[in-house]
Amino acid sequence: MKKIVVLFALFLILGANIYWDCIDSTGNLSELQLANIEALASGESGASNTGPREEKKCYGGGHKMVCRSINSESCTDSDCY
């Protein structure tokens, strides 16, 4: 039991240290961290309508094709048929 308490305290201290290292005195991310976030996000289109498509039931009967947003290939949803 004593080992668990000591490990929990160490993880708590480590987590608090990581949190305080990531946030500056004003509560905002540092310029370096913002630059890193921008570098990681560059080149992403943010397209949410990607393939493959799968068939779903429509309200009132019928079916339609809906994009599952799994890969980077773009697709469009269809109307009910």
C-alpha positions as CSV (number, residue, x, y, z in Angstrom):
1,M,0.0,0.0,0.0
2,K,2.8,2.4,0.8
3,K,4.4,1.8,-2.7
4,I,1.1,2.7,-4.3
5,V,0.8,6.0,-2.4
6,V,4.4,6.9,-3.2
7,L,4.0,6.1,-6.9
8,F,0.7,8.1,-7.0
9,A,2.5,11.1,-5.4
10,L,5.3,10.9,-7.9
11,F,2.9,10.7,-10.9
12,L,1.0,13.7,-9.4
13,I,4.1,15.7,-9.0
14,L,5.3,14.8,-12.5
15,G,2.0,15.7,-14.0
16,A,2.0,19.1,-12.3
17,N,5.5,19.8,-13.4
18,I,4.7,19.0,-17.0
19,Y,1.6,21.2,-16.8
20,W,3.5,24.2,-15.4
21,D,6.3,23.7,-18.0
22,C,3.7,23.9,-20.8
23,I,1.9,27.1,-19.5
24,D,3.7,30.4,-19.0
25,S,2.9,32.9,-16.2
26,T,0.0,34.4,-18.2
27,G,-1.7,31.1,-18.7
28,N,-1.0,31.0,-22.5
29,L,1.2,28.7,-24.5
30,S,4.7,29.9,-25.2
31,E,5.8,31.1,-28.6
32,L,7.9,28.0,-29.2
33,Q,4.9,25.8,-28.4
34,L,2.6,27.8,-30.7
35,A,5.2,27.5,-33.5
36,N,5.4,23.7,-33.0
37,I,1.6,23.4,-33.1
38,E,1.5,25.5,-36.4
39,A,4.3,23.3,-37.9
40,L,2.4,20.1,-37.0
41,A,-0.9,21.5,-38.4
42,S,0.5,22.9,-41.7
43,G,-0.6,21.0,-44.8
44,E,-3.8,19.7,-43.2
45,S,-6.9,20.5,-45.2
46,G,-9.3,19.7,-42.4
47,A,-11.7,18.0,-44.9
48,S,-14.2,16.0,-42.9
49,N,-16.0,14.5,-45.9
50,T,-13.7,11.7,-46.8
51,G,-14.2,8.1,-47.9
52,P,-15.0,5.3,-48.1
53,R,-18.8,5.4,-48.4
54,E,-21.2,3.0,-46.9
55,E,-24.9,2.5,-47.2
56,K,-27.2,3.8,-44.5
57,K,-31.0,3.6,-44.1
58,C,-33.0,6.8,-44.6
59,Y,-35.9,7.9,-42.4
60,G,-39.1,6.6,-44.0
61,G,-37.4,3.8,-46.0
62,G,-34.8,3.9,-48.7
63,H,-31.1,4.1,-48.5
64,K,-28.3,6.6,-49.0
65,M,-24.5,6.5,-49.3
66,V,-22.7,8.3,-46.4
67,C,-18.9,9.1,-46.2
68,R,-17.2,7.4,-43.2
69,S,-14.3,9.9,-42.9
70,I,-11.6,7.3,-42.6
71,N,-9.1,8.1,-45.3
72,S,-7.9,11.1,-47.2
73,E,-9.8,10.5,-50.4
74,S,-12.7,12.9,-50.8
75,C,-16.3,11.7,-51.4
76,T,-19.8,13.1,-51.3
77,D,-22.9,11.9,-49.5
78,S,-25.8,10.9,-51.7
79,D,-29.5,11.6,-51.4
80,C,-31.9,8.9,-50.4
81,Y,-32.8,6.4,-53.2
